[in-house]
Amino acid sequence: MFWAMPVRDVLVVIGNELLEATMPFRSRGFEYLAHRPLIESYFRADPGMRWEAAPKPRMTETSYRPGFWGEYEALPYEEQIARVRAGELVLTEAEPLFDAADIARCGKDLFVQRSLATNTAGIRWLRQHLPEHRVHGVTFESAHPMHIDATWVPLRPGLVLHCAEPPTERELLQYLKANDWQVVQAATPGRQAPPPLSVCSRWLSMNVLVLAPGTVCVEASETAQMEQLDHLGFEVVPVPFWDVAPFGSGLHCATLDVHREGTLEDYFPKRSGRF
């Protein structure tokens, strides 16, 4: 088991369904087992709960591009970005693969990032599994795209916090604009590098936990991010959490919303382009 701290990498809650992701990394293939006792207790306690698991992948050699990393890291940045746009990353399309942390939920709309952990087949599986939702595959121009919750974070209806580095694709921006959503560039992280041995990016600073449309928890040392959210009208709750970062987790990664109130909303009633 690689780690078990970032529960939101493995699990996603959509309505009354708790879904186990496929997980594409062999080192994390059995990580879901760490959460099974708790999931089973929810299942026993709630007759309305749907407990689902995406098809467990075989993770044979056919699921990965041979020699990818050596070849990819030797490419100029522009060529790496071209590979990202084309979806020619480490995962092939041999089987559906996705991490739950590549899913951003906005009511009926689910935005799923194609990344080093999620392929097009995984996005298609989610689309067919969740027909009552609109499942959109999205791409951000990061040379190492990995988990949408440190890149593109919905804060409240009508407002998205976006990492300053990888540009948002034009069609997605048009979709947001057509539905009166605003995209705000995240504040510069307080740290320019992740902690030693961590696979996280420095944009873990924007891996915030939204408790309610007006209340958000932020890593206590990220003062610029807290000030920005305060100016945007949020009640900001500082939480000392940086020591968890070496285990691959921020506030959003390490939490899972298993109890919520409300109804399924349509925050994007207007169609635009491929969305």
N, C-alpha and C positions, 0 to 999 in steps of 0.2 A: 504494500500500500504506500503510495507516494506521500499523501497527506490526507487529512480528513477535516481540516479546519474550514475551508471554503465550502460550506454546505450548498451555497447557491450555484456552485459549479456543477453540482450533481443533480440537484432537485429544482423544479419550478412548480409553482402553484398557479393554476389557471382555473378560476371559478372554484368549483368544488372538487377539482381534480388535482392530485399530487402526482407529478410525472417524473420518473427517473430518466435522466438523459443517457445516451449511449456511452459517452466518454470515449474519445478516440485514442488516448494514450495507454499503452499497455501497462505502464507503471501505475495507472489509476483504475484499472479494469474492475477491481473488486471493492472500490471505495464506497460504493452504495451500501455495502453490507454494514458499515459502521453506523448507518442511520436506520437500518431496518427495524430494530427493536422499537424505536420511537414512532416510526411510521405505522408499525403494527398496532401500537397503542392508540393512535389516532383512528385507525380503521375499526378497531373494536368499539371505540367510544362514539363514533359518528356514523350512523347508518346511511347518511347521505353522501359520505365521502367516496370519491372514485380514486382508486389506487391503480396507477398505470405504470408500465415500464416500457420504454422504447426497445425495439429488438436489440438484444445484446450482440454486439459485433464480434465477428470471428477474428478481426485484426490480423489477418494473414499478410504476407508480403504484398499481395495485390492491392491492399488498402493504402499503401504508401509509395511515393515516388522514390525509386532507388537512387542513392547518392544525392538526395535533394539538398541537404544543408551545405555540404562543401561547395556544390555548384552555385547555390543561391547566394551564399554569403560573399562569393567572389564577384558577383555581378555589381555594376554601378547602381546607384540608388534609383535612377530613372528606369532601368531595366527591371529592378525589383518591383517597382510600382506597377509597371506594365504587367508583370506576372500576377500581382495582386488583383488588378482590374480584370484579368482574364480568368481568375480563379485557378491558376496553375501553381498551387502551393503544395505542401507536403502530402496532403490527403488526395487520393484519387476518388473516383465516383463508384468504386466497386461495391460499396454498401453505405447505407445511411449512417452518418456520424455527426454528432453535435454535442457541445457542452451547453448546459442550461444557462450559463452565464453569458452566452451570446444572444439571449432573448431579452428584448426590452418590451414590456407590456404597457399598452395604452388603451385600455378597454377592449373594444372589438379588434383593434389593430395590434398585431405582434410584429415587431421589427427584429429580424434575425440576421446577425452579421455573418457573412461568409468569411472564414478566418483560418488560422492554423489549426483550429479545433472543430470547425464546422464546415461541412461541404454542401454542395448543392443538393445532393441526395438526401441529406439530413433535413434541409429546409423543405424539400418536397414531402418528406415523411410527415413533418409537422403540419404542413398544409392539408394533407389528406386526413390526418388524425384529428384535426381541429376544424371541421368544415364550418362551424358557426363563427369562426374568427377569420379576419383577413391577415394572412401570413405573408409578410414581405421580406424577400431577401435583399439585404443592403450591403454595400461595400464602402469602406473608408480607406483612403489612400495612405495607409500606414505600412511601412516595410515589414512590420511584424504584427499584423492584426491578431488580437487575442482578447476576447471577452469585451462585449459592448459596454459593460458597466464601468469601464475606466476610459470610455471614449465618448459616449452619447447617452446622457442620463435624463429622462423625463423627471421634472421636479414637481410640477403640478399641471393641471389641464391648461394648455396654451404656452407652456414654457419648457424648453430643453436646454440643459447644460452640455456644452460640447468642448471636447479637448481642443486645444489651440493648434495641434500639430497636423493630424490627418484631415484634409478637406472633406466636407460632406458632399456626396454626389448631388449633382444639380437637380435631378428629378425628385430626389427626396426633399430638397429645400423647397422646390416648387409645390410639392404636396403639403408641406407644413404651411407655406405662405397661403395657399388656397384655402386652408382651414383656420387661418388667423393664429397660427402658432409662431412663437418667437424663439430664435436660437441665440443663446448667450454664450460667448467664449469664456471658458473657465479661467479663473485667476491662476497666475503662475504658481506652480507648486513651491512650497517652502524649501524642499530638498531637490537638488538637481539629479540625484541618483537614488535608486532603491537601496535598501540595506544589503550588506554582503550576503551572497548565496541566494538572494531572492530572485524569482522569475518575474516579479511584478515590475511595471513601469513606474516612472516618477508620478504619473497621472493617477496613482492611487489616491492622490489628494482629493480627487473629485468622486471617489467611490463612497458617496454619502448615503445615509439611510434616511429616507423620507418617512416620517411617522404619520404625517397628515399633510394635506395640501399646503399648510402654512408652517409646518414644523419639521426641521431637518437636523440630524446628528452629523457632526463633522469631526474629523480627527483633530484633537485639541491643539496640536502644534501648527496646523494649517491656518494661520491667522488671516492671510489674504483671502482664502476661500470663504472663511467665516464672515469677513467684512463684506465681501461681494454679495453673499446670500442675505445678509442683514439689510443691505441697501435695496435688495430686491423684495423686501417685505417679509422675509421669513423670520420666525423665531428660531434661533440657532442654538443647538445644545452641543457644547464641546465635550468630546469623549476621548480620553487618553487611550490610543489604540495602536500606536506606532510599533510597539514591541511585538505585535502579532504579524506585522508585515513580512518578516522572514519566513513565516509559514504559508505565505501566498495569499494573504487575506487583508481586506479592508473592511469597513463597517458594513457595506452592502454585501460583500462576499460572504461574510461570516454569519449572516442572519437569513431567516426565511419567514415570510409572512404566512403563517398557517391558520390564522384566525382574522377574518376581516368582516366588515359590515358594508352593505351597499349593494347596488345592482350593476349589471353589465352596461356600460355606457358606450356610446358611439361618439368619440371625440374628433373623428375625421369623416363627416358626412359627405364631403365633396371629393370626387375622384379627380386625379390629375396624372397624366402620362400613363406609365405602367402601374401606378398605384391605384 
